[in-house]
């Protein structure tokens, strides 16, 4: 309601003050007045206004000087100035002083109302943006991104550096690592925060409809296109579009996306004209796009267009120090009523778990544990976690003892460990090789040697009528 929106009218002309104050009050605003800039400044020390309407030429301080004083005292308050001269010079001076707008006397009431409504909308938008940023900052170290590990601190630093430019970003990482969270944090900490953030999952929409969803279509473009439709790129203009699971985008559509990235314009399905768009593209995938390129499933030129700023999120198992702050955040998010906690033994068990589903799996487990127990502190037995009661050190020692009893060679033990790391990285050889501290070629050579060794063992077992040793 307008009555909650306070307007201060400043003019040395009593008749003008009374006319404007009465007009604003009749429109439902809460309007008061001051006869000079000095009086307006004194009033503003005790009362915050949503907008100020002031004459420029007044005895004592001018409206221009009032703008300067209010910028120090109430920097969020927009000011609209009135001038009886209507000259270009006075308009330029008003805007340079920091005024949001100006109107020329004599004016129609509608002109002043439109100018003030524009000022009030500007203030409301800035307040909303500040509240959103505060909410993001209070959630964690950087927006909704949570973690204390060196890897996460590097991601925080990178997000801060790239948030304000328009370069394309490619986020990689396993399922559940928080790729969309990183994308949203980049958007809401940058200069496009007050513009749309439009996410789309490239696997969630049938191939035949994906082009229309992205670029829109004109009426009659295909069966069922009864009306023209704006695509997501056009809806995101000025902001950010997040293309999740970009590695699954059909090859034909990849070429059209490449054209959009190159030309910064789109062509709706069935359309004959292009539409310019100012959109930042952030893409994400849990696939190794280099391998997709090698097998011809992903365009190399599109990869380079997207991979201007690469951000890789390691799996949670590689950064166990991030588990405690994530657990605290999930407890706060899913606890109903009184705050809940986790015992030290339960936290040790959570930190020792593998988390193949990464943060998403951890959050699911915490939510389930909270729903199934009423006690204020979760214990190990409350966690639906396989082997939660077993300490990490004990588990590793027992497995190594088992391998020694089975008399595995060092090479066979290394093969087992490589298998575990490969499973942890969802079969991604590049990320597994990085975690192992070797290059991908070494990983391939070991796989070839292992295949030959196992084939030889099978042949020897067949010749002796036995079975090969189980590694």
RALINBEL-V420449 format. One record per residue. SS is DSSP state (a for helix, b for strand, c for the rest). PSI is psi in degrees with one decimal (999 if undefined). D_CENTER is the distance of its C-alpha to the mean C-alpha in Angstrom with 2 decimals. Layout:
SS_PSI_D_CENTER / SS_PSI_D_CENTER
//
This chain:
c_145.4_32.35 / a_-25.7_33.54 / a_-16.6_35.78 / a_0.7_32.87 / c_113.1_32.13 / b_131.5_34.51 / b_135.5_36.06 / b_123.5_38.48 / b_128.0_41.14 / b_115.7_42.94 / c_138.9_46.19 / c_-11.2_49.73 / c_113.2_51.23 / a_-43.8_51.95 / a_-40.7_52.31 / a_-42.2_48.96 / a_-47.6_47.23 / a_-39.0_48.81 / a_-46.1_48.11 / a_-42.1_44.38 / a_-43.5_43.96 / a_-41.4_45.84 / a_-45.5_43.84 / a_-40.4_40.46 / a_-37.9_41.85 / a_-29.4_43.20 / c_-2.8_39.76 / c_4.4_38.45 / c_165.5_36.99 / b_96.3_38.23 / b_136.9_39.94 / b_173.6_42.07 / b_163.2_43.81 / b_145.5_45.05 / c_-4.7_47.99 / c_166.3_46.75 / a_-38.6_43.81 / a_-43.0_45.14 / a_-39.5_45.28 / a_-39.4_41.72 / a_-43.3_40.51 / a_-43.5_42.46 / a_-39.9_41.16 / a_-17.6_37.53 / a_-30.5_38.00 / a_-20.8_38.45 / c_130.9_36.50 / c_132.8_33.06 / c_151.4_33.06 / c_-24.9_30.40 / b_154.9_32.21 / b_134.3_35.44 / b_118.8_37.97 / b_143.5_40.54 / b_152.8_43.53 / c_-50.2_43.64 / c_110.5_47.35 / c_155.3_48.63 / c_147.6_51.22 / c_-134.7_49.87 / c_141.7_46.20 / c_172.8_44.83 / a_-33.3_41.68 / a_-43.2_40.16 / a_-32.0_40.97 / a_-41.6_39.55 / a_-45.6_36.16 / a_-41.6_36.25 / a_-40.9_37.25 / a_-29.7_34.57 / a_-30.2_31.86 / a_-41.4_33.02 / a_-45.8_33.64 / c_74.7_30.94 / c_-20.2_28.37 / c_-11.5_26.18 / c_118.8_29.25 / b_145.0_29.66 / b_131.9_33.27 / b_129.9_35.17 / b_148.5_38.53 / b_137.9_41.79 / b_139.7_44.39 / c_-5.8_47.88 / c_-38.2_48.17 / c_18.1_45.47 / c_157.0_45.75 / a_-37.5_43.07 / a_-44.5_43.57 / a_-34.7_42.90 / a_-44.9_39.75 / a_-43.2_38.41 / a_-39.3_39.39 / a_-45.1_37.64 / a_-37.5_34.30 / a_-31.0_34.67 / c_-16.3_35.38 / c_2.4_31.97 / c_144.8_33.04 / c_-36.0_30.56 / b_173.2_33.40 / b_155.0_37.20 / b_152.0_39.91 / b_128.8_43.50 / c_144.3_46.54 / c_153.3_48.19 / c_158.2_45.31 / c_146.5_44.93 / a_-36.0_43.26 / a_-33.0_40.60 / a_-44.1_39.52 / a_-40.8_38.92 / a_-41.6_37.15 / a_-42.9_34.71 / a_-41.3_34.05 / a_-36.7_33.47 / a_-37.5_31.20 / a_-41.2_29.05 / a_-40.7_28.99 / a_-37.5_28.11 / a_-39.6_25.20 / a_-44.9_23.89 / a_-42.7_24.25 / a_-40.0_22.59 / a_-43.6_19.50 / a_-38.4_19.36 / a_-42.1_19.91 / a_-41.9_17.08 / a_-40.5_14.63 / a_-41.6_16.24 / a_-40.5_16.09 / a_-43.9_12.38 / a_-39.6_11.92 / a_-41.0_14.69 / a_-40.9_13.28 / a_-43.0_10.09 / a_-31.5_12.60 / a_-20.0_15.08 / a_-37.5_13.14 / c_-165.4_13.33 / c_-41.7_13.87 / b_96.3_10.52 / c_-135.3_8.37 / c_1.2_8.18 / b_128.7_8.99 / c_133.3_12.70 / c_152.4_15.56 / c_-0.6_18.63 / c_157.9_19.61 / a_-38.0_20.22 / a_-43.7_17.79 / a_-35.8_14.84 / a_-36.4_16.25 / a_-39.8_16.30 / a_-42.5_12.63 / a_-47.8_12.05 / a_-41.2_14.60 / a_-41.8_13.31 / a_-43.9_9.82 / a_-38.2_12.02 / a_-35.5_14.37 / a_-6.6_12.41 / c_-31.9_10.01 / c_0.0_13.05 / c_-179.0_14.48 / c_8.6_14.25 / c_147.1_14.95 / c_147.0_13.70 / b_137.0_11.66 / b_116.1_12.77 / b_124.8_11.20 / b_153.5_14.10 / b_160.9_15.01 / c_169.3_16.87 / c_133.9_16.08 / c_4.0_14.42 / c_-14.0_13.13 / c_37.1_9.45 / a_-41.7_8.26 / a_-32.5_5.76 / a_-42.5_4.64 / a_-43.8_4.80 / a_-45.8_3.43 / a_-37.8_0.74 / a_-41.7_3.44 / a_-47.0_5.23 / a_-51.0_5.40 / a_-4.1_6.42 / c_8.9_8.49 / c_-173.3_10.16 / c_-10.6_13.09 / c_13.6_11.48 / c_-28.6_9.92 / c_6.5_12.97 / c_171.2_12.68 / c_145.6_11.35 / b_113.7_8.10 / b_106.7_10.15 / b_148.6_9.56 / b_134.6_12.85 / b_117.0_14.39 / c_-13.5_17.19 / c_-10.7_19.43 / c_-10.6_19.33 / c_132.2_21.25 / c_146.3_24.81 / a_-39.1_25.44 / a_-21.8_27.74 / a_-14.0_25.25 / a_-41.5_22.14 / a_-43.7_23.48 / a_-38.9_24.23 / a_-40.2_20.80 / a_-46.8_19.20 / a_-6.9_21.97 / c_178.1_23.90 / b_159.6_27.66 / c_161.7_30.82 / c_131.3_33.36 / c_7.8_35.63 / c_-30.4_33.52 / c_171.3_34.14 / c_126.3_35.74 / c_-8.2_34.04 / c_76.3_32.38 / c_-15.7_34.26 / c_154.4_32.03 / c_151.4_29.68 / b_134.2_25.95 / c_135.6_23.02 / c_171.1_20.58 / a_-31.6_16.79 / a_-42.4_16.92 / a_-37.4_19.12 / a_-30.2_17.13 / c_4.6_14.04 / c_130.1_16.49 / c_-16.2_15.51 / c_-134.8_11.76 / b_137.5_9.45 / b_132.3_10.36 / b_112.7_8.72 / b_94.6_11.92 / b_147.6_11.88 / c_47.6_15.24 / a_-25.0_16.30 / a_-16.3_19.27 / a_7.2_20.80 / c_133.1_20.93 / c_144.4_24.68 / a_-40.6_26.48 / a_-36.4_27.73 / a_-25.5_24.35 / a_-41.0_23.15 / a_-36.0_25.82 / a_-36.4_24.77 / a_-39.0_21.13 / a_-42.7_22.67 / a_-39.3_24.74 / a_-42.7_21.87 / a_-33.5_20.17 / a_-45.8_23.62 / a_-12.4_24.90 / c_40.1_21.88 / b_154.2_23.61 / b_158.2_23.80 / c_113.0_26.89 / c_151.4_26.80 / b_126.6_28.76 / c_-3.3_32.39 / c_161.4_31.83 / c_-8.9_33.95 / c_149.7_31.88 / c_157.2_28.58 / b_121.0_25.89 / b_141.0_24.07 / c_140.2_20.29 / c_92.7_18.03 / c_134.2_14.72 / b_132.2_12.29 / b_123.0_11.93 / b_123.3_9.44 / b_157.9_11.37 / b_151.6_11.63 / b_149.8_14.89 / c_6.7_16.90 / c_159.9_19.95 / c_100.3_21.73 / a_-27.1_21.75 / a_-42.3_24.74 / a_-35.8_26.75 / a_-36.6_25.71 / a_-43.5_26.98 / a_-34.9_30.16 / c_10.0_30.97 / c_16.4_30.27 / c_-11.7_27.38 / c_138.8_24.81 / c_130.5_25.61 / a_-37.8_25.78 / a_-35.2_25.37 / a_-38.4_22.10 / a_-44.9_20.91 / a_-32.8_21.74 / a_-36.9_20.06 / a_-34.0_16.70 / c_35.6_17.23 / c_-45.9_17.49 / b_101.0_14.95 / b_136.3_14.97 / b_118.8_12.89 / b_130.5_14.64 / b_111.8_13.83 / c_156.4_17.35 / c_155.3_18.52 / a_-31.3_18.92 / a_-22.9_22.68 / a_-8.5_22.53 / c_65.9_21.00 / c_-21.9_22.96 / a_-14.0_22.53 / a_-11.2_18.96 / a_-49.6_20.57 / a_-48.7_22.07 / a_-32.4_19.05 / a_-42.0_17.17 / a_-45.0_20.39 / a_-42.5_20.63 / a_-41.5_17.21 / a_-34.7_18.15 / a_-43.9_21.60 / a_-35.5_20.41 / a_-35.0_18.21 / a_-1.4_21.06 / c_129.2_24.19 / c_126.9_26.27 / c_-123.6_28.55 / c_145.1_29.53 / c_145.1_27.16 / c_155.0_27.65 / b_177.3_27.88 / b_134.7_28.53 / c_161.8_31.74 / a_-37.9_31.94 / a_-39.6_33.44 / a_-39.0_30.76 / a_-38.4_28.07 / a_-41.4_30.09 / a_-39.7_30.19 / a_-40.1_26.43 / a_-26.5_25.97 / a_-10.5_28.62 / c_160.7_27.19 / c_-35.3_25.95 / c_60.8_22.75 / c_-24.2_22.77 / c_6.2_20.03 / a_-146.8_17.98 / a_-34.4_15.82 / a_-40.9_16.07 / a_-40.7_19.84 / a_-44.6_20.05 / a_-41.3_18.39 / a_-41.9_20.74 / a_-43.1_23.67 / a_-44.2_23.09 / a_-41.4_22.79 / a_-41.5_25.94 / a_-39.4_27.83 / a_-35.4_27.25 / a_-26.6_28.53 / a_-7.9_31.59 / c_148.3_32.88 / c_-9.0_33.78 / c_147.0_34.45 / c_-24.9_32.42 / b_119.1_31.94 / b_136.0_30.92 / c_172.0_33.36 / a_-42.5_33.36 / a_-13.6_35.27 / a_-11.9_32.63 / c_119.9_30.05 / c_65.5_30.26 / c_125.0_29.90 / c_124.9_32.41 / c_21.8_34.45 / c_-31.5_32.61 / c_-12.5_35.93 / c_130.2_36.64 / c_155.3_35.64 / a_-43.2_33.85 / a_-44.1_36.83 / a_-39.4_39.35 / a_-43.5_37.55 / a_-42.2_37.43 / a_-42.8_41.06 / a_-39.4_42.26 / a_-40.0_40.62 / a_-39.6_42.13 / a_-41.4_45.48 / a_-41.6_45.32 / a_-37.6_44.74 / a_-41.9_47.69 / a_-37.7_49.94 / c_-3.7_49.16 / c_45.7_50.10 / c_141.9_47.11 / c_165.6_47.36 / a_-38.0_44.81 / a_-39.8_43.62 / a_-37.7_43.22 / a_-40.1_41.28 / a_-37.9_38.95 / a_-40.9_38.50 / a_-42.6_37.52 / a_-40.4_34.92 / a_-40.5_33.51 / a_-42.8_33.35 / a_-44.4_31.32 / a_-39.8_28.82 / a_-43.1_28.60 / a_-37.8_27.97 / a_-32.6_25.26 / c_22.1_23.44 / c_36.0_24.18 / c_4.7_26.87 / c_108.2_24.79 / a_-34.9_27.59 / a_-48.0_25.65 / a_-36.0_23.49 / a_-43.1_26.59 / a_-39.6_28.73 / a_-41.5_26.39 / a_-33.1_26.46 / a_-13.6_30.25 / c_23.6_30.75 / c_165.8_32.47 / c_168.1_31.82 / a_-33.6_31.36 / a_-40.2_34.97 / a_-38.7_36.32 / a_-42.4_34.44 / a_-42.7_36.01 / a_-40.7_39.44 / a_-40.1_39.32 / a_-40.0_38.47 / a_-44.8_41.47 / a_-39.9_43.78 / a_-41.3_42.78 / a_-41.4_43.46 / a_-42.2_46.86 / a_-45.0_47.70 / a_-34.1_46.92 / a_-40.2_48.93 / a_-41.6_51.82 / a_-37.8_51.68 / a_-40.4_51.80 / a_-43.2_54.80 / a_-37.7_56.61 / a_-39.1_55.98 / a_-36.1_57.33 / a_-31.3_60.38 / a_-0.7_61.20 / c_9.8_60.37 / c_-162.1_57.66 / c_147.6_53.92 / c_152.0_51.44 / c_141.3_50.01 / c_115.2_46.72 / c_999_44.15
//
